[in-house]
Amino acid sequence: MKKFLRIVLTILMYAGVLVFLIPYFRGTITESIIFLILGAGFAVLCGLLRCYLTEGDCGRITHTGRDW
C-alpha cells in the first residue's frame, strides 16, 4: 500500500508542477497568477504528504556528537 501511495503522490506532485507551468506555456503570466499559486501549493502539499506518509524520515535529525 505504501508503494502505491508513493507513486500516486509522486504523480500528483508532478501534476502540480505542470499546473504551475501552464501560464508559461500559454504566455499569459500576468493573467494566470492563480495557476501559479495553486500549482506550487499543490506540488508542495503532495511532496510533504509523500514524505510524511511513505518515507518516514522527515523529522528532525538527531545529533549524535559534536555539530561542527
Buried (B, 14 or more C-beta within 10 A) or exposed (E): EEEEEBEBBBEBBEBBBBBBEBBEEEEEEEEBEEBBEBBBEBBEBBBEBBBEEBEEEEEEEEEEEEEE
